[in-house]
Amino acid sequence: MEQVYKAIKNCCGCAKCEAVCPANAITMQFKGGHYYPVINKDLCIDCKKCAKECNFTLNNNSMPLFAYAVKHNEKIRMQSSSGGAFTALSDYILKNGGRVYGADFDNNMHLCHTLADTPQKRDRMRGTKYIQSDMTGVYKQIRADLKANLPVLFVGTPCQVNAVKSYVGENKDLYTADLICHGVPSPEVWEKYIEYIEKKFGKRVKFFSFRNKDIAWRSYSGRITFSDNSVLSNSDLSNAYIELFRYDLTLRECCTSCPFTSLSRVGDITLGDFWGIENVLPEIDDNKGVSAVFVNTEKGAKLFEAVKGNLECFKVSNEQIAKRQPNLSRPSVPSIKAEAFKSDITTLSFERVLKKYTRVGFKRRIIDFIKRILHK
């Protein structure tokens, strides 16, 4: 095999091809800032299994069974991106001797999908992380857990959930939760950002919160925790990477034609932010987070029913959630500056890139100031 995918827009970087290769000939490597499979021709046996198993396609036309606005207690919500629904679901799995698979940073701030078998490990998976996670090794771990009859909850982007389900096949012990996904930004840009921050401040980054609830739920505010436990929060520098994501400068190419951006969901449950809750149920909005939850399958309904007692749940319509979640009806559109950004990130210093495209630079601050004046 020369290449797994037919066109670059058909590859979502899920790494399923790496897992199914019987010759271990595939590794995920950076290309244009994103993970893509690379075939070692010396190891490849030309079985074409990777291409046959590649399935960046939604094979589901059913709508969610139920939709809810969900709130956990305030302590949990303040540690979560939205309403804490993930914590309730994962608590149930852990209490029943199972394992939870979600995204967490390793010691080098590399985002990986990993397993948690304790609440402490699970807690690090809380919170939205605007980076594509590395799925290397996860598929075989999940299969081994299921063979041992352990309940498993896998949480990830819809394309990741789709890949895990197709790899494992139908299994009563596998529960999946897909995220309402805007698209995945470049993990290579993330690594450049962390390298820049560490060099500038002369200390290692230990953790990064993309949605700092100390400011407000609705604010996209970065909080950097360094190895000496000092913190940089809600500054132009701590918010810079989030700006690159929100301006759609670093989206993976497949995300702009994503087949999973609809109300037909691939997971047993779907999780996201309930944007617009102040218009739907203003009496429950305290700006500390409300989860939007779709219950999509009978298996998902049983899991959700088991945890409802630990949550405040309010039944809503699909449309009330979708109204402020555009990625439930269409893919994200890349910025008109995306191509220029791709060129600049390879030729300019990272500091110059931040000054050109984010509020780290004077020009961006002036533009934002003018916009605020015009909108008054």
ABEGO torsion letter per residue (X at the ends): XABABABAAABAGAGAAAAABAAGABBBBBBGGBBBBBBBAAABAGAGAAAAABBBBBBBABBBABBBBBBBBAAAAAABABAGAAAAAAAAAAAAGBBBBBBBBBAAGBBBBBBBABAAAAAAABEBBBBBBBABGAAAAAAAAAAAGBBBBBBBBAAAAAAAAAAAEBBAABBBBBBBBAEBBBAAAAAAAAAAAAAAAGBBBABBBABBAAAEAABBBBBBBBAAGBBBBGBAAAAAAAAAAAAGAABBAAAAABAABBABBABABBBBBBBGAAAABAAABAGAEBBBBBBABAAAAAAAAAAAAABBBBBBBAAAAAAABAAAABBBBBBAAAAAAAAAAAABBAAAAAAAABAABAAAAAAAAAAAAAAX
